[in-house]
């Protein structure tokens, strides 16, 4: 399909076969959901094994040094997200998706062959850039395809596939680590995921820029933002509030990714038990978004964001006081539910607030700050863990999450 056609005057027009909606585009939409599951699987490959690997394989005792891989991932992903917002309109969504997969292919091999921790840091720079291009591209393409109707359901399906894959692959790598060791078998799975993700994207995915023009022709009630970067960052009461919540959400996720496995190791849990406790959170996060995404189409998005951050904060502040397996599993499940309430709602709120031609740019700015949260969470919680201990670091991040909920309640308009 050509992206655009021209009329007799040479003006770009939408091809006649371009129709907005989930039903009209279900084949391409389903393909993008499957692709995003592979994208999520690349992150899941690391969730349960990389922090324990730092000490067991490389002898790194410092908590901040151990979770430095999360910081490198977060910085790279944040910058890739930002440039995706610009490049998606200029260069095309599909091309960015393919570039993202090309960047991902050497990551598992680098982790398998890594002679030092610096290789792991470098691999996570590549992984972060890959995730920024691939995940952002699939998000933008789904928003393009569905239009305004069922946008929450679309985002719920996208995030469901991605984070369910994160959790399931974390569970599987935890089992592989328990049975065969932390290296190399858990990372062989990443080789398979990268190859299949690249093949699907290069052969079957189609660009969706024509759908943006179609929605623009149908949307007359949304004004252009004068300054997309600053309006999305903070100035706009709805967009700025969503952005700060996204930043704090990924700040606590960066802490969970880096410190939670170390906390569980100190409590004496095995690799497979750590895989279960670490994996339960993104599995619940993923599955619940099948429901919370649709809820974002019908219920108060402010309410969903507030209660989601509140539930996350309460779950995190209780983690340091529980070492019982069942109690930690319940808290991991609650954290997943809270995150599921906010994650598709972030994207739906931004898409519903901005003009169709500014969706990609505004989402890119949001995801820039949101994924800087990974880096901030890793650096802050790692430093606090070294100075005050892991339990105090976890508790502090939980308090920050509760404060973010308060900002939503105070600043975000009620009709958002």
C-alpha positions, -999 to 999 in steps of 0.1 A, spaced: 0 0 0 13 34 -9 14 58 21 -2 87 2 -18 94 -32 -21 127 -51 -51 143 -67 -50 161 -100 -36 193 -84 -8 173 -68 -22 175 -33 -16 146 -10 -48 127 -2 -55 95 17 -57 63 -3 -92 51 -7 -85 18 11 -74 35 43 -101 32 70 -97 39 107 -108 14 133 -98 -18 151 -121 -40 131 -111 -26 97 -74 -31 105 -74 -62 127 -49 -82 107 -22 -55 109 -31 -47 144 -28 -83 155 6 -85 138 18 -55 157 5 -70 190 26 -101 183 56 -80 174 53 -61 207 52 -94 226 86 -101 211 98 -66 221 87 -72 257 104 -106 257 138 -90 251 134 -71 284 121 -101 302 153 -120 293 171 -98 318 146 -92 346 153 -122 368 190 -130 361 210 -99 354 213 -84 389 223 -118 404 247 -123 375 266 -91 385 277 -106 419 279 -143 409 298 -138 376 316 -105 379 320 -102 417 303 -68 419 292 -60 455 281 -24 451 243 -21 446 246 11 426 272 -6 403 251 -37 401 220 -19 388 240 5 366 227 -16 336 192 -3 343 205 33 342 222 27 309 191 11 295 169 39 307 190 67 293 193 50 259 156 42 257 145 77 268 166 93 240 154 68 214 118 75 225 123 112 220 137 109 185 111 83 176 85 111 179 102 131 152 115 104 130 82 85 129 66 113 110 96 121 87 111 87 81 83 62 88 72 40 116 80 7 99 116 17 92 122 27 128 107 -6 140 132 -25 117 161 -4 129 151 -12 165 152 -49 159 186 -46 141 200 -30 173 185 -58 194 201 -87 176 236 -84 191 224 -79 227 219 -116 238 252 -125 222 270 -97 240 256 -109 273 266 -145 266 302 -135 256 307 -107 281 341 -108 297 334 -78 320 305 -58 334 313 -30 309 300 -53 282 268 -57 300 264 -20 303 271 -16 266 246 -43 257 219 -25 277 226 8 258 218 -12 226 188 -28 243 175 6 255 178 22 221 161 -9 205 132 -8 229 127 29 223 124 25 186 105 -8 186 80 -2 214 73 34 205 68 25 169 42 -2 177 24 22 201 22 50 175 12 26 147 -17 12 168 -29 47 177 -27 55 139 -48 25 130 -77 26 155 -85 63 155 -103 77 186 -128 49 191 -115 20 212 -81 37 216 -79 25 253 -86 -11 242 -59 -8 216 -33 4 241 -44 -22 266 -38 -49 240 -4 -35 231 8 -32 267 -8 -66 276 13 -83 249 45 -65 258 44 -69 296 29 -104 296 59 -114 275 82 -96 300 68 -116 328 66 -150 311 102 -147 298 114 -136 333 97 -168 347 113 -189 320 148 -174 324 145 -179 362 138 -216 356 166 -219 331 190 -202 355 180 -225 383 185 -256 361 215 -246 340 231 -216 356 228 -178 351 248 -180 318 245 -187 289 212 -206 285 188 -178 297 202 -155 269 198 -181 241 161 -173 244 169 -137 235 186 -148 202 154 -166 191 132 -136 201 154 -111 182 154 -132 150 117 -137 149 109 -101 158 131 -88 130 116 -112 105 80 -103 113 87 -66 112 107 -66 79 84 -90 60 48 -82 71 45 -49 89 32 -19 69 37 18 75 7 37 90 14 74 82 -16 76 58 -39 69 88 -27 100 105 -39 122 76 -72 103 76 -78 111 113 -66 147 108 -93 152 82 -119 138 106 -107 157 137 -116 194 139 -120 199 176 -83 197 187 -60 226 185 -23 223 179 1 227 209 23 257 205 53 240 221 49 202 222 80 196 243 73 220 272 35 215 271 39 177 274 68 180 299 49 202 324 31 233 312 -1 217 301 -20 206 333 -32 173 319 -1 164 298 24 175 324 7 156 352 7 125 330 44 129 323 54 133 359 34 102 368 50 82 340 85 93 352 77 81 388 61 49 375 93 39 357 115 52 385 98 26 408 100 0 380 137 7 376 142 1 413 121 -31 412 141 -44 382 174 -37 399 169 -41 436 140 -65 441 160 -96 429 189 -85 453 164 -81 481 151 -116 474 186 -130 472 194 -116 507 162 -132 520 175 -166 508 152 -173 478 164 -196 449 167 -185 413 134 -201 403 116 -185 433 131 -151 424 119 -156 388 84 -163 400 82 -133 424 99 -109 398 78 -123 369 44 -122 387 44 -84 386 47 -79 349 25 -109 341 -4 -93 362 5 -59 347 2 -74 312 -30 -94 317 -48 -67 336 -43 -42 308 -68 -62 287 -94 -47 311 -78 -14 322 -72 -4 286 -109 -7 278 -117 11 311 -97 41 299 -122 45 271 -152 48 295 -141 58 330 -123 89 345 -87 87 334 -77 110 363 -93 85 387 -75 55 371 -41 73 372 -46 84 409 -57 50 422 -30 32 401 -2 52 415 -17 49 450 -19 11 448 17 10 435 30 32 463 13 12 490 26 -21 476 62 -8 474 63 6 509 52 -27 523 79 -48 505 107 -42 530 85 -55 559 77 -89 542 100 -118 537 73 -144 535 69 -158 500 31 -156 499 31 -120 512 57 -109 487 37 -126 459 6 -107 469 25 -74 469 40 -82 435 4 -88 422 -8 -56 437 20 -37 421 11 -52 388 -26 -42 392 -16 -6 401 7 -4 371 -19 -18 348 -43 9 358 -19 37 347 1 23 317 -25 23 289 -42 53 305 -10 74 301 -10 69 263 -48 72 259 -48 105 278 -21 120 256 -37 108 224 -71 122 234 -56 155 244 -34 162 214 -40 168 177 -35 136 155 -5 152 137 12 158 171 5 123 186 39 109 177 58 139 189 39 143 222 41 106 229 78 107 222 83 136 247 62 117 273 82 85 268 115 105 270 107 115 305 90 83 315 120 62 306 144 86 322 126 73 352 144 40 347 178 57 349 167 79 379 153 49 397 184 29 392 208 57 402 188 69 432 178 35 446 213 21 440 230 50 459 205 48 488 209 10 490 247 14 493 243 42 519 213 31 539 205 -5 528 181 -21 503 150 -19 525 153 19 531 158 24 493 127 5 485 106 23 511 118 57 499 107 49 463 73 38 475 69 72 492 78 90 460 51 70 442 25 80 468 35 117 463 30 113 426 -6 101 432 -11 133 453 1 155 424 -24 138 401 -52 144 425 -42 180 431 -32 192 396 -50 172 369 -84 185 357 -113 164 367 -126 160 332 -93 146 318 
